[in-house]
Amino acid sequence: MAERTGCSTVFDGFAGTTRVGQAFVKSNYTVVSNDISEWSQVFGRCYLVNKKDPKYYSELIEHLNNIRPYEGWFTQRYGGDVYDLTSSNAIQPDGSKKPWQRKNTMKLDAIRREIDLLDLDPISKSVALTSLILALDKVDSTLGHFSSYLRNWSARSFNDLKLDIPAIWSNVYENKVIKGDIFDCIGDIACDLSYFDPPYGSNNDKMPPSRVRYSAYYHIWTTIISNDNPNLFGKSLRREDTSDRVSSSVFEEYRQAKSGKFIAVEAIDRLIKLSQSDWIILSYSSGGRATAKELNEAINENGELKDVVEVDYTRNVMASMSWTGAWLRESADLNKEYLFLIKK
Ligand SMILES: C[S@@+](CC[C@H](N)C(=O)[O-])C[C@H]1O[C@@H](n2cnc3c(N)ncnc32)[C@H](O)[C@@H]1O
């Protein structure tokens, strides 16, 4: 879809895992990647900005794998014990469930502390943190996000945490990574093409908004990156700043504005209006707040719809990446996902 626009620079406005930006970079586009989350900035620096050969990081990753584990802040909150060797029951004596086994959170405590002690440059630090997050993902006891944990230890949670060099490459172009609200930067981005994949919240009124918020789903990634020992709340021990009262994105809003339009729909309208790019690819989920009719209105008021493609995840190679599986499964099961190509 992007090929037919003849563009060479792409703005990925809601970059998340940065896997779309990575695909654009691999196809020789220059990418500006933005997301409101800490983890997307870390992934972006690791994959899109790094210019060193992956082997450069061998020594660092090897060193981190050999740090002596200890029981620290993460273990005391997120590490669980295996009490019954005859079953996989993960319920702790106080009734809580945990995302990792103690042996692995002890490694997390030690590696995270060491990353700060090493005083790395921002890119090396991002490579180390990405490697740590990917390694933790391989031994977790969750359904792919951190809004609840499993009653029974997953088979992989018994494995030992081991860091590997992420699948990076040496970037040639000057890609850029921004961390912020889309509306703070959209007016200054001069890319030919913008790709917008905002969170679509939910059109299910019974679903509490916090259940579908990215900041709530991935709160532990934020804490690992910031290493700021935040106050926690709730059964899944979320950061206080991811509670419904503090954290919200207009795109995840489920309420209506005074105009009668949904706030989330108005935000999409504003997004298309304020974009400085000649071309926009907008990802749309049928399970989101905006109906197809409302979305069509937003597109036609601000540009011209050139193409619509239904995304078939079964044919999408990225779908095999386990750590983005939760997002993909969600949309594949419940909703349909579309890409709209818009000419401004
Ligand atoms: C559907 S996900 C994007 C997934 C991404 N395309 C990928 O492949 O990994 C939506 C992203 O929007 C981010 N987000 C939410 N509100 C935002 C805002 N106001 N400005 C920028 N990013 C925002 C979330 O942190 C989340 O990563």
The ligand as a Gaussian input file, in Angstrom:
#p B3LYP/6-31G(d) Opt

LIG

0 1
 C       -2.531000      -0.148000      18.655000
 S       -1.078000       0.272000      19.540000
 C        0.097000       0.468000      18.258000
 C        0.689000      -0.848000      17.838000
 C        1.837000      -0.712000      16.878000
 N        1.398000      -0.343000      15.538000
 C        2.606000      -2.036000      16.824000
 O        2.577000      -2.654000      15.762000
 O        3.213000      -2.422000      17.786000
 C       -1.432000       1.901000      20.047000
 C       -0.254000       2.662000      20.650000
 O       -0.640000       4.033000      20.839000
 C        0.028000       4.540000      21.971000
 N       -0.714000       5.769000      22.361000
 C       -1.883000       5.879000      23.042000
 N       -2.276000       7.157000      23.111000
 C       -1.327000       7.907000      22.476000
 C       -1.170000       9.307000      22.227000
 N       -2.074000      10.181000      22.646000
 N       -0.082000       9.709000      21.534000
 C        0.856000       8.813000      21.113000
 N        0.753000       7.477000      21.333000
 C       -0.318000       7.022000      21.997000
 C        0.017000       3.389000      22.957000
 O        1.077000       3.513000      23.893000
 C        0.199000       2.167000      22.026000
 O        1.550000       1.787000      21.930000

